[in-house]
Amino acid sequence: MKRVFLFVLDSCGAGAMPDSEAFGDVGVNTLRSCAASQKLQIPNLISYGLGNIQGLEFLGTVKEPAGAYGKLAELSMGKDTIIGHWEIAGIISPEPMPTYPNGFPDEVLEPFKKATGREILANAPWSGTEVIQKYGDEHVKTGALIVYTSADSVFQVAAHEEVVPLEKLYEYCAAARKLLKGKHGVGRVIARPFTGRSGAYKRTPNRHDYSLEPPEKTVLDAVKEAGMDSIAVGKIHDIFAGKGITEHVYNTSNANGMEHAMHYAESEFTGLCFINLVDFDMLYGHRRDPDGYALALNEFDQFLPKFMEQLHEDDVVIITADHGCDPAYTATTDHTREYVPLLILGEKVKPKDLGVLNGFHNIAATVAELLQVDYETSGRSLAGEIL
């Protein structure tokens, strides 16, 4: 194979994992919640076998799926973006990344205050939109930084763009990334700029993530070392801290990410194009909006046949997710511990039920064999079964 396109439909879970209750998630199923919406219309994904995946029959099955299909169980101890993507790329994380349900301790905050010369507001788990309404006025008045977290392993810094210029906010977050190592090695430090006036503060698109570097070699590194292209679309570059990537472009929306994917399909390259579509998670999963999530799936479904038309006969498309974020689960607004779907498509891919597979890292092994690059992983390549 010459090119592999790997789509991550961010948070598109395929039902509760056996250990989901240990993560605080009971009876969760992102796709089932979307199917309950009257808005959902995904005939193309169903034709490829999405509804034939074990446990997703409620979507509707077809007698002759056009792709290989299955679902993957996460082996890493987490349900967040970083751990999920790292596992897709070949790294199992046996320990969860640190989280801070009671806020960050002084041993984290004091060095950060010293590095920035500013005081701290909030310091607790917060909704990003709510925390700026709560503390925005005090921040504007004093210049103190709004520091908060969530259920994920994140250290988030919010600041008004007229109070703390973007470059200065990015400088502060880069300093935090250097400080947050070892036992306090959070998955991401996130710059969260906002604008507006009292009572009407709004976050801007100028968010920037500073991720922990992957602790081991990933399949992205293997592709790059083989002299091939390793292209990152969307937040993939930030998730891997730029490691193993030869070219990257950010998305402003799912639609923009699909435009980028189409551009690369129409261009000439050899290697991997790794695409994250985050609106599923950011706009609809966390905000518990099943109808919005369903409409976003419809948008991807309508894009898919047009995209497939641009591919070469030896291209392969892999569609999966990194965790769940059930838009109908009201116990929390956090990610949910779920299986993820797996669809593998292409002119040379034969239809096959791949069943339930242990580990997202089977994708890394499959990509490595498809592109014939040297990469050691405990994942099992599916290339021989699907071609």
C-alpha positions as CSV (number, residue, x, y, z in Angstrom):
1,M,0.0,0.0,0.0
2,K,1.1,3.5,-0.8
3,R,-1.1,5.6,1.4
4,V,-3.1,5.1,4.6
5,F,-5.8,7.6,5.7
6,L,-6.5,7.2,9.4
7,F,-9.7,9.1,10.6
8,V,-10.4,9.5,14.3
9,L,-14.0,10.5,14.9
10,D,-13.1,12.0,18.3
11,S,-15.2,10.3,21.1
12,C,-17.4,8.2,18.8
13,G,-17.7,5.3,21.3
14,A,-19.3,1.9,20.5
15,G,-20.6,0.8,23.9
16,A,-19.5,0.4,27.5
17,M,-16.2,-1.5,28.2
18,P,-16.5,-4.3,30.8
19,D,-14.6,-2.1,33.2
20,S,-16.6,1.1,32.5
21,E,-18.2,1.3,35.9
22,A,-14.8,1.5,37.5
23,F,-14.4,4.7,35.5
24,G,-17.7,6.1,36.7
25,D,-19.6,5.2,33.5
26,V,-22.7,3.0,33.7
27,G,-24.6,1.8,30.5
28,V,-22.9,4.3,28.2
29,N,-23.0,4.0,24.4
30,T,-22.2,7.1,22.3
31,L,-23.5,5.6,19.0
32,R,-26.6,4.2,20.7
33,S,-27.5,7.7,22.0
34,C,-27.0,9.1,18.5
35,A,-29.2,6.4,17.0
36,A,-32.0,7.5,19.4
37,S,-31.9,10.9,17.7
38,Q,-34.3,11.2,14.8
39,K,-31.7,13.3,13.1
40,L,-29.3,10.4,12.4
41,Q,-28.9,9.4,8.7
42,I,-25.7,7.5,8.0
43,P,-26.4,5.1,5.1
44,N,-22.8,5.1,3.8
45,L,-21.3,4.1,7.1
46,I,-23.9,1.4,7.5
47,S,-23.2,0.2,4.0
48,Y,-19.5,-0.2,5.0
49,G,-20.5,-2.4,8.0
50,L,-20.8,0.0,11.0
51,G,-24.2,-1.6,12.0
52,N,-22.7,-5.1,11.6
53,I,-20.2,-4.5,14.4
54,Q,-21.1,-6.6,17.4
55,G,-23.3,-4.5,19.7
56,L,-24.1,-1.9,17.1
57,E,-26.9,-3.8,15.3
58,F,-29.4,-1.1,16.4
59,L,-27.9,1.1,13.6
60,G,-29.1,-1.4,11.0
61,T,-27.2,-4.2,9.4
62,V,-26.5,-5.0,5.7
63,K,-26.1,-8.5,4.1
64,E,-22.9,-7.6,2.3
65,P,-20.9,-4.9,4.0
66,A,-18.5,-3.1,1.7
67,G,-15.6,-2.9,4.3
68,A,-13.9,-4.8,7.0
69,Y,-15.5,-4.0,10.4
70,G,-15.0,-4.7,14.1
71,K,-14.5,-2.9,17.4
72,L,-11.5,-2.3,19.7
73,A,-11.2,-2.6,23.4
74,E,-8.9,-0.1,25.1
75,L,-6.0,-1.6,27.0
76,S,-4.7,1.6,28.5
77,M,-5.9,2.8,31.8
78,G,-7.8,5.9,30.7
79,K,-10.5,7.4,28.6
80,D,-8.9,10.6,27.4
81,T,-7.7,12.0,24.1
82,I,-3.9,11.6,24.7
83,I,-4.0,8.0,25.9
84,G,-6.5,7.0,23.2
85,H,-4.4,8.4,20.4
86,W,-1.2,7.1,21.8
87,E,-2.6,3.6,21.9
88,I,-3.9,3.9,18.3
89,A,-0.3,4.8,17.4
90,G,1.2,1.9,19.4
91,I,1.7,2.8,23.0
92,I,-0.1,1.2,25.9
93,S,-0.4,3.4,29.0
94,P,-0.7,1.0,32.0
95,E,-1.1,3.9,34.5
96,P,-3.6,6.8,34.1
97,M,-2.3,10.3,33.7
98,P,-2.7,12.5,36.8
99,T,-6.0,14.3,37.4
100,Y,-6.8,16.9,40.0
101,P,-10.4,16.7,41.2
102,N,-9.6,19.0,44.1
103,G,-7.4,21.4,42.1
104,F,-3.7,21.6,41.8
105,P,-1.4,21.5,44.9
106,D,0.9,24.3,45.9
107,E,3.9,22.3,44.6
108,V,2.4,22.8,41.2
109,L,1.1,26.3,41.5
110,E,3.9,28.1,43.3
111,P,6.5,27.4,40.6
112,F,4.0,28.5,38.0
113,K,3.2,31.7,39.8
114,K,7.0,32.4,40.1
115,A,7.5,31.7,36.4
116,T,4.7,34.0,35.3
117,G,4.7,36.7,38.0
118,R,1.0,36.4,38.3
119,E,-1.5,35.2,40.9
120,I,-4.0,32.4,40.3
121,L,-7.8,32.2,40.2
122,A,-10.2,29.3,40.3
123,N,-7.9,26.2,40.6
124,A,-10.6,23.5,40.4
125,P,-12.4,21.4,37.8
126,W,-14.6,23.7,35.8
127,S,-16.5,24.0,32.6
128,G,-14.4,26.2,30.3
129,T,-17.3,28.4,29.4
130,E,-18.6,28.8,33.0
131,V,-15.2,29.5,34.6
132,I,-14.6,32.6,32.5
133,Q,-18.0,34.0,33.4
134,K,-17.3,33.3,37.1
135,Y,-13.8,34.7,37.2
136,G,-13.5,36.9,34.1
137,D,-14.2,40.2,35.8
138,E,-11.6,39.5,38.6
139,H,-9.1,38.4,36.0
140,V,-9.6,41.6,33.9
141,K,-9.3,43.8,37.1
142,T,-6.2,42.1,38.6
143,G,-4.5,40.3,35.7
144,A,-4.5,37.0,37.7
145,L,-4.6,33.9,35.5
146,I,-7.6,31.6,35.5
147,V,-6.2,28.1,36.1
148,Y,-8.5,25.2,36.1
149,T,-8.8,21.5,35.1
150,S,-11.5,18.9,34.2
151,A,-11.9,15.2,34.6
152,D,-9.1,14.8,32.1
153,S,-5.4,15.2,32.8
154,V,-5.2,18.9,31.8
155,F,-3.8,22.1,33.2
156,Q,-5.8,24.9,31.5
157,V,-4.9,28.6,31.6
158,A,-7.6,31.1,30.6
159,A,-6.8,34.8,29.9
160,H,-8.5,37.7,28.2
161,E,-6.6,38.6,25.0
162,E,-6.7,42.3,25.9
163,V,-5.2,41.6,29.4
164,V,-2.7,38.9,28.4
165,P,-1.6,39.0,24.8
166,L,-1.7,35.7,23.0
167,E,2.0,35.3,22.7
168,K,2.4,35.9,26.4
169,L,-0.3,33.4,27.3
170,Y,1.5,30.8,25.0
171,E,4.7,31.6,26.8
172,Y,3.1,31.0,30.2
173,C,1.7,27.7,29.0
174,A,5.0,26.6,27.6
175,A,6.5,27.4,31.0
176,A,3.9,25.2,32.6
177,R,4.6,22.4,30.3
178,K,8.3,22.4,31.4
179,L,7.2,22.4,35.0
180,L,4.6,19.6,34.7
181,K,6.7,16.5,34.5
182,G,7.0,13.2,36.5
183,K,4.2,12.6,38.9
184,H,2.6,15.9,37.8
185,G,3.0,15.1,34.1
186,V,-0.5,16.0,32.9
187,G,-1.4,15.0,29.4
188,R,-2.0,18.5,28.1
189,V,-1.4,22.1,29.1
190,I,-4.0,24.2,27.3
191,A,-4.0,27.9,26.5
192,R,-7.7,29.1,26.6
193,P,-7.9,32.7,25.5
194,F,-11.1,34.6,25.6
195,T,-12.5,38.0,24.7
196,G,-15.6,40.1,25.4
197,R,-17.0,42.2,28.3
198,S,-18.5,41.4,31.7
199,G,-21.4,38.9,31.4
200,A,-20.6,38.1,27.8
201,Y,-17.1,36.6,27.7
202,K,-16.4,34.2,24.9
203,R,-13.6,31.8,24.2
204,T,-11.7,32.4,20.9
205,P,-10.4,29.9,18.3
206,N,-6.8,30.7,19.5
207,R,-6.6,27.7,21.8
208,H,-3.2,26.0,21.8
209,D,-2.3,22.6,23.4
210,Y,1.1,21.7,24.8
211,S,1.1,17.9,25.1
212,L,3.4,15.5,26.9
213,E,5.7,13.9,24.5
214,P,5.0,10.2,23.9
215,P,7.2,8.1,26.2
216,E,8.1,5.6,23.4
217,K,8.4,5.3,19.7
218,T,5.1,5.4,17.8
219,V,4.1,4.2,14.3
220,L,4.3,7.9,13.3
221,D,8.0,7.8,14.1
222,A,8.4,4.6,12.1
223,V,6.8,6.1,9.0
224,K,8.9,9.3,9.3
225,E,12.1,7.3,9.8
226,A,11.3,5.3,6.7
227,G,11.5,8.5,4.7
228,M,7.7,8.6,4.1
229,D,5.2,11.3,4.8
230,S,3.6,11.4,8.2
231,I,0.8,14.1,7.9
232,A,-1.2,15.3,10.8
233,V,-4.6,17.0,10.3
234,G,-6.3,18.7,13.2
235,K,-5.1,18.3,16.8
236,I,-2.9,15.2,15.9
237,H,0.2,17.4,15.9
238,D,-0.5,18.7,19.4
239,I,-1.4,15.2,20.7
240,F,2.0,13.9,19.7
241,A,3.9,17.1,20.6
242,G,5.0,17.2,16.9
243,K,6.9,13.9,17.3
244,G,7.0,11.7,14.2
245,I,5.2,14.2,12.0
246,T,6.6,15.6,8.7
247,E,3.7,18.0,7.9
248,H,0.7,19.3,9.8
249,V,-2.4,21.5,9.4
250,Y,-5.0,22.5,12.0
251,N,-8.7,22.4,11.6
252,T,-11.3,25.1,12.4
253,S,-14.1,22.6,12.3
254,N,-15.0,19.1,11.2
255,A,-15.9,20.4,7.8
256,N,-12.5,22.1,7.5
257,G,-10.8,18.9,8.6
258,M,-12.6,17.0,5.9
259,E,-11.5,19.6,3.4
260,H,-7.9,19.1,4.4
261,A,-8.4,15.3,4.1
262,M,-9.8,15.8,0.6
263,H,-6.9,18.0,-0.3
264,Y,-4.4,15.3,0.7
265,A,-6.4,12.6,-1.1
266,E,-6.1,14.7,-4.3
267,S,-2.4,15.3,-3.8
268,E,0.6,13.0,-4.2
269,F,2.3,11.7,-1.1
270,T,3.4,8.3,0.3
271,G,2.8,7.3,3.8
272,L,0.2,8.2,6.5
273,C,-2.4,10.9,6.8
274,F,-3.7,10.9,10.4
275,I,-6.9,13.0,10.8
276,N,-8.7,14.0,14.0
277,L,-12.2,15.4,13.8
278,V,-12.8,16.9,17.2
279,D,-16.2,18.6,16.9
280,F,-18.0,15.3,17.8
281,D,-16.3,15.5,21.2
282,M,-15.9,19.2,21.8
283,L,-19.2,20.6,20.5
284,Y,-21.6,17.7,21.0
285,G,-20.3,15.0,23.4
286,H,-19.2,17.2,26.3
287,R,-22.2,19.5,25.7
288,R,-24.5,16.4,25.8
289,D,-26.2,17.2,22.5
290,P,-27.3,14.0,20.8
291,D,-29.0,15.7,17.9
292,G,-25.9,17.8,17.2
293,Y,-23.7,14.7,17.4
294,A,-26.0,12.9,15.0
295,L,-25.9,15.7,12.5
296,A,-22.1,15.8,12.7
297,L,-22.1,12.0,11.9
298,N,-24.4,12.7,9.0
299,E,-21.9,15.3,7.7
300,F,-19.1,12.8,7.8
301,D,-21.3,10.1,6.2
302,Q,-22.1,12.4,3.3
303,F,-18.4,13.3,2.9
304,L,-17.2,9.7,2.8
305,P,-18.3,8.6,-0.7
306,K,-16.9,11.8,-2.3
307,F,-13.6,11.1,-0.5
308,M,-13.4,7.5,-1.5
309,E,-13.8,8.5,-5.2
310,Q,-10.5,10.4,-4.9
311,L,-8.5,7.5,-3.7
312,H,-6.0,5.3,-5.6
313,E,-6.6,1.6,-5.9
314,D,-3.9,0.8,-3.3
315,D,-5.0,3.3,-0.7
316,V,-6.6,2.2,2.6
317,V,-8.9,4.2,4.8
318,I,-9.2,3.3,8.6
319,I,-12.0,4.9,10.6
320,T,-12.0,4.6,14.4
321,A,-12.3,6.7,17.6
322,D,-10.2,7.4,20.7
323,H,-12.8,7.0,23.5
324,G,-16.4,7.7,24.1
325,C,-18.4,10.8,25.1
326,D,-22.0,9.7,25.3
327,P,-24.1,12.7,24.5
328,A,-27.1,11.3,26.5
329,Y,-25.2,10.4,29.6
330,T,-26.2,12.9,32.3
331,A,-24.2,11.6,35.3
332,T,-21.2,13.7,34.1
333,T,-20.2,15.7,31.1
334,D,-16.9,13.8,30.8
335,H,-15.6,11.3,28.4
336,T,-17.0,7.8,28.7
337,R,-15.1,4.5,28.9
338,E,-16.2,2.6,25.7
339,Y,-15.1,0.3,22.9
340,V,-14.4,2.1,19.7
341,P,-15.6,1.2,16.2
342,L,-13.2,0.1,13.4
343,L,-13.9,0.3,9.7
344,I,-11.3,-0.5,7.1
345,L,-12.1,0.5,3.5
346,G,-10.5,0.5,0.1
347,E,-10.6,-1.0,-3.3
348,K,-8.3,-3.9,-2.2
349,V,-9.9,-4.4,1.2
350,K,-12.2,-7.4,1.4
351,P,-15.3,-7.4,3.5
352,K,-14.7,-9.2,6.8
353,D,-16.1,-9.3,10.4
354,L,-13.0,-8.6,12.5
355,G,-14.9,-9.2,15.7
356,V,-13.8,-7.7,19.0
357,L,-10.1,-6.9,19.2
358,N,-8.0,-6.2,22.3
359,G,-6.1,-3.0,21.9
360,F,-6.3,0.1,19.8
361,H,-2.6,-0.6,19.0
362,N,-3.8,-3.2,16.4
363,I,-4.2,-0.2,14.2
364,A,-0.5,0.8,14.6
365,A,0.5,-2.8,13.7
366,T,-1.8,-2.7,10.7
367,V,-0.5,0.7,9.4
368,A,3.1,-0.5,9.8
369,E,2.5,-3.6,7.7
370,L,0.4,-1.8,5.1
371,L,3.2,0.8,4.6
372,Q,5.9,-1.8,5.0
373,V,7.7,0.1,7.7
374,D,9.6,-1.4,10.6
375,Y,7.7,-1.0,13.9
376,E,7.7,-3.2,16.9
377,T,4.4,-3.4,18.8
378,S,2.4,-6.1,20.7
379,G,-0.6,-5.2,18.5
380,R,-1.7,-7.6,15.8
381,S,-1.6,-6.5,12.2
382,L,-4.9,-7.0,10.4
383,A,-3.4,-6.4,6.9
384,G,-3.2,-10.1,6.0
385,E,-6.9,-10.6,6.9
386,I,-8.3,-7.6,5.0
387,L,-6.4,-7.5,1.7
